[in-house]
Amino acid sequence: MADTEVKIYSLTTCGHCKATKRLLSECDVAYDFVDVDILEGDERKTILEDVKLLNPKCSFPTIKIGDTVIVGYKEDEIKEALGL
């Protein structure tokens, strides 16, 4: 698990996104995140294209744990993907 890359595509106004970040922090899991709603222009367009590849509905949070993609705050699925 230590080598598993964890990335969250989130919105600053999303309660489920905040809960996901809080869960990972409480579990001492290192993660990267992108708050998509504060991006602008080409950067935002590029990130949204990345999200759509993982989650065609482009909903948030979209969480990538290694090769696993989880859409939404699903605590049990997140912990399972992390091996917790």
C-alpha positions, 0 to 999 in steps of 0.5 A: 500500500505504501507505494500505491498512488492515491489521487482525488479529483474534488470540489472545494464545496463538496462535503463528500470530497471533504469527507474523503480527504478527512478519511485518508488523513485519519488513516495516515494515507498520503494522497494528491488532490486537485480541487477542480472548481478552482482551476481555470482555462486550459488547466481546468479543461485538461483535468476534466478530460482526465476525470472523464476518462476515469469517470464518464459522469464526471462526478465528485469525488473521483478517487484513483487508488492505484488502478482502482477508481472509486466514485463518491465517498464509499468508505468501505471501498476506499479502505479495501482498495487501500488494504486497510 
